Amino acid sequence: MHLLQTTSTTLDDIVEPLDLRQPPGDIVVLSFADSDLAGLAAAFAIEKDQLLSVRLAHLRDLRHPMSIDLWIDKVGKHAKVIVVRLLGGLDWWRYGAEALAQMAREHGIALAVLPGEDRDDPRLDEASTLPPDELKALLQFFREGGRENLRALLRRLAGHAGLSLPAREPEPVPRMGGYLPGQGAMTLDQLQAELAPGVPVVPIVFYRSALLAADTAPIDALCEALGSRGLAPAPLVIPSLKDPQASEFVHGALQRLAPSVIVTTTAFAAGGEGETSALDAVDAPVLQAVIATTRRAAWRESPRGLGPADLAMHVVLPELDGRVLAGALAFKDALPAEAALAFTAFASRPEPDRIAFVADRVAAIVRLRTKARAERLVAVVLPDYPGAPGRTGYAVGLDVPASVVALLADLDEAGYRVSDPPQDPRALLDRLEAGPAAIGLPLQDYRRLVADLPAEVGGRIDAAWGDPADDPDFRDGAFRFRAASFGNLLVALPPDRGRTSDRRAAYHDPTLPPRHALLAFGMWLRHVVKADALLHMGAHGTLEWLPGKAVALTGSCFPETIVGPLPVIYPFIVSNPGEAAQAKRRIAAVTIGHLPPPLVNTELSGAAQELERLVDEYAIADGLDRRRRERLAQLIIEAARSSDLAREAGVAADLHPDEALRKIDAWLCDLKDLAVKDGLHIYGRADAAESHDPLWQGCAEAERAALIMALDGKRLPAGPAGAPQRGRRDVLPTGRNLFTADPRLLPTPTAMELGRLGADEVIRNYLQTHGEMPRALVIDLWGSATLRTGGEEIAQGLALMGCRPIWDRGTGRVTGIEVLPCAAMGRPRVDVTWRISGLFRDLFPAQIALIDAAVRLVAEREEDDDENPLAASARASRSDGASPLARIFGNAPGAYGAGVEDLLGGDTGRAGVGAAYLAAASHVYGGAEGEGLALPGGFAARVGCADLLVHGSDDPSRDLLEGGEDVAFVGGFAAAAA
């Protein structure tokens, strides 16, 4: 019998190994929670004269197996008692828990491996050496928390280390309640009594662990900022929104407090995937304010803003509840080092300007909510994405001018002050283009407003565009805007971000600041018009793509500079989850899903109709009349070739007649099943083609109602994004606040199976066409497609390499990668190069790390060159001194696009298009954080040896020729590979 060798790695294996350089200690505590460690450090400061030596360490520094082995050898095996608190259960630190369990038994060390959550994990008890009753007792000290309980815990642990000290049992500490700065914890009755009557109430939900660790500085600072804006902050302390008692408490508290806006700093989702939670007790919108685990210095330097863990816990998962990202409040900073512990604790430190901005955002929503409809000023902004000529106000899948005309009628009926509305889309556009000369921002006002911004903002714009008076939209002493007022509703087309003659190139340029006119437009809306809300009509605009961090923006990031704290309501096509996420995370948009355009089935042309008639006749004759069947087969093939349909069907000249007939029949079936767009969707209106489907028909009313609710400052229910024409009926009805998938689950097992089938089809097709296996290829990975399919494109590439993810059985999360032997696949591996989009880079750092881990595992396998071209290439590159494992390429941080969009339709030759495409993918990505490094020429080398490009098209409602993205990526590759 021959055993097939399968290799695997976990995501922790790709983290850089660390040596903590700790000396041994008698009592050791490891935890993923900063609050645990900071609380123990504070307790030790009181008890240190009576205790034996104590060591603390953060488990994030002990993720790599080598780090764990080194720490065990230097510290662990010399301890007398070790306590480990595992957030997420055994699977999040499996190697470490198993290694510690073995070592503790070999050396007779007292080991307690405790869960970080309220639910128990029997596997942790099995890893421990202490009896179950003692494990429960130790866990109770952590669950109650607080300095006095942690002091008692250290005394109890000293007993396991051989030192007899009196130690009391853990004392209960209230698990939930109210809180006020300077007064501490209190009952809900006491909190309510402290609130000023008649003032809008803003509950702030935060973790009990922060209170017990005296780490409430961010909450205290936010309370002060809200109070100075005429609001009544009402902090609520809870252990977790998943805790049933805490959930019941929050639900009741919100009903009593009747808040205008709710702020929560809790991580994860309370309900999840559209389920209701305690936060739904009232109709107030819920803002997510981030108290990040990311270090402050890392946030300042990173173009992403937050690390992968914070992105998942504090941004992506809360979106499942329909929360709106208000911004970051605080980041981790080191406390003074405690030499006796050989450890530096970290605490959350508020970022003053971020606190102020979040408070401004809360106040803006309160103003919107409390104003009467007839008094609200709403700025309706039309997107002007550089699509095809003649499509002013273009949005993906939405008839924007017709939607705005319909919107004005809806708002008029709802009680908004609307006067002299346009009667049709053409009249609207004419009014915008001929906007009155009075609509604009004088130069002196612009300079005054810019002076209040961070100096970096004005400096960058001046350096890029020169004097404001030289701006193309500056005339007669002021910036002039394409806008028209219809009562209290202002409709406007924003100025171009960059040069009007070079719109495509400027749209996603990460280094190019917006023109003076676009900044002036934002200032004008906020400070002159004094808009109460910005209604962005359709996807996608330029505001969410301006230079700055991907998430957790600063005051110098241009999306914030222009939009500010203005509430943003953004009708968005439901089938584009990735770009909706960009708007949610960079301009705090409430993205209201709307229907894609209706689809109609295509009809066969004359030649294809005749071919179909012959195929039908052949099917009837098959088995009845052999001679007639053979003659019909000949006629079918001849008709297909004479009409050139054989070439479209992929029928080669030397193909066997039976196989040729099969391909022609399949091609005709695909052609009949093909659906194309029938016009564009009008927001809040049902198309006649959709009237047969009650669910689609109900979407029109749902869209209208959602927009009115959002403008009333009310919370919208959350709903998934996806393509309804791809079977995603769960995205209907539209009119909900869109959320995306949990990135930790991608690729899903189902997507992996579909991806494997797709990989088999790529290989089969290439074999049929070329007579041999592909050795190397390039695959495009896009953010929205990945969210729509659950990661099918990732799965397809992994399957081509001979890899598959490892999933945690309990949670479904991807925890590692496994490489299958070639014998198990029945074919050689393919050397896959991944061209990731800018949006994929921003949304999926963990998936980049997963792919990079797969590349490294495959490259290390000792297999023949013919079986493993990636390993063969890596060996050859190492011998040449080149970089052997660069396989994931994309734009520079902050950049988007294929690099050739501005060349489409121009006179640039193939060589120029190819060079621009290669230059855009200038960075190679990988490592534990999915970070990028410049590697000029690296992508060109991979394209040069690629046999083909795999570019998926997962959404039936997406016309490949409607926008330029597909053309740019496919055409750019074709030009570069020529």
C-alpha angles and dihedrals in degrees: 000000000000120000116218113226115231119184128196143175136193126230088250090061092068095056114104109261116246134201108212090196091215121161116230121276137187098231118040129183124185124186143161090219120088088201091060093051097042090049092049091048090054091047091049091053087064098040102035096105091060101038135082118241114306129199127192127190137175115237093220086072091053102054101110114079090231091054090051094048092048093048092048091051094048102034116001101060091049095053126099097207130016127190121192123189110199118197107201097022134263096318092065092062103014098143093049095045093049093045092049091047092055094044093048092053092047093050101033095244123161105243127185117184106189133185119248094215134055094261118085124232114207090202090066090055089053091052092051126084096206118089119263094251091056092046090055091049093050092046091053091061089058094043093052091040128174131121097280094051091048090050088054090047092056090050091051092049089051086062090059087050092056100263117120111218129156109254127178126217118264113281119221115252118194108270096207141010144107130309138193128186112261092014102060127202120003142159122275089249091055092047093050091049090056094055117101112243118249094017119121108258122225115189115206112204113203140161123277088221090068091054093048092049091048087240098135100118093113092051092047091050093049091050090054092048094049092047091053088056094057097262132124112232114207110186117202120200118211137160093226140333086234091062107100095218093046091047090052090048093051092046092054094041093053092051090051096044095046092206128203092210132005122217120195129183094185120120130232125022122304094204108006135211095019097317117139122252140179088279088068093066090104135021095249115123116252117228121200112220114188124225093186132209087209114109114251094237091050091051092051093051101038121092086206093056098209133044121247094263094052091043091056099039102037103029117020101037096044087056087070086070092051093252119161115227106241095179140259122310104183146003134205119272129178120259119216108295118257105217093191089061096040084226141107115214122212129215135186112264120195118239103222100211091045091051089052093048094050089049090051090052092051092048091050092055091047090054091049091048097048099045120094114249093244090056099047118108110213122189110208108200120195116212114238102193111175098253126138119337115271096029102112110179093021120180131170110272095342130107093221102185092047090045092053092049089051091045093055089054092048093050092046089055090047093058104267117139103254121167133184096354119191114260097217141011094262092055089050094052092046090053091051095049091048095045113164117269090239092069105095149079119263117233095243091054091049093052091048093051094045090052088065092058125084108286090239091066098057091039094055093047093047091049092051101038108019124217117008091231089064093061113119090234094052112102134157095000098312145068108260122212135200097241143127132196122225102184108293092348119089117196117196145168109219121234117261114275092225139357113343089220092054103037099144094051093049098045098082101017106136095199098047115090116213119267121265089255095060092049089046089051092056092046091049094052093049104036106025106027087032091209116198093206140008113225108197106198108214142338129329131015132167099246097081092048099054119120117283141081120327091234138355091040127204128224088262094058108106099225088061094039092058104032097033116178093327112137108250122207112188125185102209133183106260094225096063105073098157097057091041087057089053091056092046094051101040105036100019091243125179096224109207110200117231131187122270117238115287117263129223127193118251123242125227119253123238096269092044091048090054090048091051090051091054092047091051090049090049091053091053093048093047107108094007107065116016096188093048090047093053092048091049090050090054092047092050093052093045092049091049092051096044091052093043089239089120090067092050090049091051095245109158120211094245096044116129111256093241092053091044090054091049092052094047092050092048091048092052091049092050090048093052091048092051113114126199133192117271102205126304133300119258110214113252094006131104118226119226089242089060098047094095091065114071092199093055091042090054090054092073093061091041091054093050093047093047093053092050090049093050092050088051088060092247129142117261121213114252121247136180124259122226145111112292090197088061091062096271096138088156089077089067134123095047120208095086131118102265123237132182134220126284102264092210089071097055128146093030121209090253091050088049092056092047090045090052090053089048091051090051089052093051090052094044092050093048092048092051093048101040105020094234142070119272110247099192137011143167121237125195118225118196127185101228094044090052091053093046095050101035090245102312093150091052089048092049092054093046091050091052088054091047096250137123133186125255112230129201105242095217101048105019090233120146108247104168149339134264128203117212122213115254090240090061091052095045093223142060122275123258121229102234125199115195121215104196124195122233090251092052089051091053097044104038116040090143092055090050088053090048093052091046090052089052091051092052094047094050092046091054096054118109099231135136117276091244092053097044115027091172092059090044090052091047092052092049092047092050091053089051093048092243129135102273105188105047102129106134114073133175146140123304113274109289094017125113139188138044093283095242103075093106091051095057111114092009131109097259111131127235093265092054093048091048093049092050091049092052094044092054092060091060099141133071116214134205145097129101094304097039091242125169133233128189112256110170112204094011096110092043090058091053094047089048093062097036119116094201148347122246109207114171127214108195103161116076091198092059115097108210091211097045095082132023100242100088092040090050096050097041095038092044091054092046091051093046094047095048 
